């Protein structure tokens, strides 16, 4: 069993200076992955402007550190936009990440 730590950094293109975007939740599945498991990380995001399409996303594994990022472009209408980004991490060697 290994403990998984995920560093998520979001780069958000904001169309207004006072915009408040947030990560609502992060979920890792399976909860206690083994070295044979494919891991999925779900990042639920909230943006204050309508339409928040995903422009690009990616992740990398460097040693025991997993970095993930996503870029969403926000619309101009004031309306809450919720979206979920999914990151698939192939099986990794046993250890703490």
C-alpha positions as CSV (number, residue, x, y, z in Angstrom):
1,X,0.0,0.0,0.0
2,X,1.3,3.4,-0.7
3,X,0.3,6.9,0.2
4,X,-0.4,9.2,-2.7
5,X,0.2,13.0,-2.4
6,X,-0.9,15.0,-5.4
7,X,0.3,18.6,-6.0
8,X,-2.3,20.3,-8.1
9,X,-1.6,23.7,-9.5
10,X,-4.2,25.4,-11.6
11,X,-3.5,28.1,-14.1
12,X,-6.7,30.0,-14.8
13,X,-7.2,32.6,-17.5
14,X,-9.4,35.1,-15.7
15,X,-11.5,37.6,-17.5
16,X,-12.1,39.8,-14.5
17,X,-9.8,41.0,-11.7
18,X,-12.2,40.1,-8.9
19,X,-13.0,36.6,-10.1
20,X,-12.9,33.8,-7.5
21,X,-12.1,30.4,-8.9
22,X,-11.7,27.4,-6.6
23,X,-10.9,23.7,-6.3
24,X,-14.1,22.3,-4.7
25,X,-12.6,18.9,-4.0
26,X,-9.9,16.4,-4.9
27,X,-10.6,12.7,-5.0
28,X,-8.2,9.8,-5.6
29,X,-9.4,6.4,-6.8
30,X,-8.6,3.9,-5.5
31,X,-8.2,5.4,-2.1
32,X,-5.3,3.1,-1.1
33,X,-3.6,2.2,-4.5
34,X,-1.1,-0.6,-4.9
35,X,1.8,-0.8,-7.4
36,X,-0.5,-2.6,-9.9
37,X,-3.4,0.0,-9.8
38,X,-4.1,2.7,-12.3
39,X,-4.9,5.8,-10.3
40,X,-7.5,8.4,-11.2
41,X,-7.5,11.9,-9.6
42,X,-10.7,13.9,-10.0
43,X,-10.4,17.7,-9.4
44,X,-13.8,19.4,-9.1
45,X,-13.5,23.0,-10.0
46,X,-15.8,26.1,-9.8
47,X,-15.5,29.2,-11.8
48,X,-17.6,32.4,-11.4
49,X,-18.2,32.9,-15.2
50,X,-20.3,30.8,-17.6
51,X,-18.6,28.3,-19.9
52,X,-15.3,27.1,-18.6
53,X,-14.0,24.9,-21.3
54,X,-10.8,23.0,-20.8
55,X,-8.0,24.5,-22.9
56,X,-5.3,22.1,-21.9
57,X,-4.2,19.8,-19.1
58,X,-1.3,17.6,-18.2
59,X,0.6,15.8,-15.5
60,X,4.1,14.5,-14.9
61,X,5.8,12.1,-12.5
62,X,9.3,13.3,-11.4
63,X,10.7,10.9,-8.8
64,X,8.2,10.7,-6.0
65,X,6.4,13.9,-7.0
66,X,3.3,14.1,-9.2
67,X,2.5,17.5,-10.7
68,X,-0.8,18.2,-12.5
69,X,-2.1,21.4,-14.1
70,X,-5.1,22.5,-16.2
71,X,-6.0,25.7,-18.0
72,X,-9.6,26.7,-18.4
73,X,-10.8,29.7,-20.4
74,X,-13.8,31.5,-18.8
75,X,-16.7,33.0,-20.6
76,X,-18.0,36.5,-20.1
77,X,-21.4,35.9,-18.5
78,X,-21.7,35.9,-14.7
79,X,-22.9,32.4,-14.0
80,X,-21.3,29.6,-12.0
81,X,-19.5,27.0,-14.0
82,X,-18.6,23.7,-12.4
83,X,-16.4,21.1,-14.1
84,X,-14.3,18.0,-13.2
85,X,-10.8,17.4,-14.5
86,X,-9.7,13.8,-14.5
87,X,-6.0,12.8,-14.4
88,X,-5.1,9.1,-15.2
89,X,-1.8,8.0,-13.6
90,X,-0.5,4.6,-14.8
91,X,0.8,2.1,-12.2
92,X,3.8,3.3,-10.3
93,X,6.6,1.6,-8.3
94,X,5.7,1.0,-4.7
95,X,6.5,4.0,-2.5
96,X,5.2,7.3,-1.1
97,X,4.3,10.0,-3.6
